[in-house]
Amino acid sequence: MPSLLNTAADAVIKRIHRSPFYYRKYNNTLSYRLNKLYIDFARECSQKYAADHPGVILPPSPIKDTPAVAFRGVFSKEKARAISEKMGQLIESKDPSAYFPPHKQGGGLMAEIRSPLKTLGADSVEAFRDPAVHDALLRFFGGNYRIKGAAAWRSFATKEEDAVSWLWHSDTNPPFTCKMFVHLTPANAEKGATELMNREDTMAYRRAGYFGQFGNERRSDLDAFAKEHGLPYRPLRIDVEAGDATLFDQNFLHRAVAPKSGYRDVIQFLMIPSLISWDEDYKQNPERLLSAEGGFPKDPRRPDGSGSAMM
C-alpha cells in the first residue's frame, strides 16, 4: 500500500511540476523547495550587491529571453589552440582524466576531460575577466556569481544522433543558474554548434507536451514534433571561432550537434549566485574550484554543496 501511495503521489507531483503555471514561473520541473532556495538566495545576493554598489543599476540580462549570446575573442586563438592540443594528448594517451561515456550517453561520439581546471590549466577562469562576459553575468544574476562547476569535452565527427546530448532537451537546473562555453575550436554548421530554442518556443513545446527532461523522452526530430502540433521550428545557432565564448540559459530547449568533420572542443562553466565576487570566491577556495565537476548544489548557500540530480 505505501508503495502505491508513493507512486500516486509522485504522479501528482510530476503533473504539478509540468503544469504551465509551474514551468512558466521556474523554467524547470524541480521541487518547489529547491526552486525557493535558489530564488531566495539570489534575491539576498542581489540586495547585498546593490548595497555594496550604491547608484549602480544593472540593465536586464541579455539572455532573459534570447537563448544565447556570443563574446568574441575571450581567449586568443593561440591560447585556445594550446588547450585543445592538451585535450588531444590526454584523449589519445587515454589518460585517467579522459572519460569515454557509454554509447547512449555519447560513447564513440565524445570524450570528457574531468576536473579540467586541474588537467588543462586553471588559467581558463581568465575568461571571466573579459569585461563583456563579466557584465553579462552580473546582469543575469542581478549581482555577484561564482563558478560552481567546470567540464570539458571533445565531440567527434559522426552522423549518429541517438546520444542523449544530441537530442533536444532541457538541463532542468534551478533558477539563477547559467552556463558558458569557451570554444577551443570553431563551431558552425560544418564543425558542430549547439542549437537552442528561445523562451517563447520552449514554453510552446512544453505546452504541447515536450519537455526533453529524461533520456527516454528526448527526440532528435523536433521538427517533426513541431509539424504534428503546429509549432514553429526555428532553432538558433551561433557560429563562433576558437577563443570565443557563448553564454546561455541551459533550461531553454537545446541540443548538441556533432561535427561533420574533425572535432569540436569546449570548456563549459556552470555559474550560480554568490554573496561575493567570483574571483574573491576563487581566492578563498582555489582547491574547491580546481576540483569542481558539473552539477548544481542542493543548497546554493553551501560553498561545498554537492552536485544534484534532477529533483
Buried (B, 14 or more C-beta within 10 A) or exposed (E): EEEEEEEEEEEEEEEEBBEEEBBEEBBBBBBEEBBEBBBEBBBBBBEBBBEEEEEEEBEEBBBEEBBBBBBEBBBEBEBBBBBBEBBBEBBEEEBEBBBBBEEEBBEEBBBBBBBBBBBBBBEBBEBBEBEBBBBBBBBBBBBBBBBBBBBBBBBBBBEEBEBBBBBBBBBBBBBBBBBBBBBBBBBBEEBBBBBBBBBEBBBBBBEEEBBBBEEEEBBBEBBEBBEEEEBEBEBBBBEBBBBBBBBBBBBBBBBBBBBEEBBBBBBBBBBBBBBBBBBEBBEEBEEBBBEBBBBBBBBBBEBEBEBBEBB
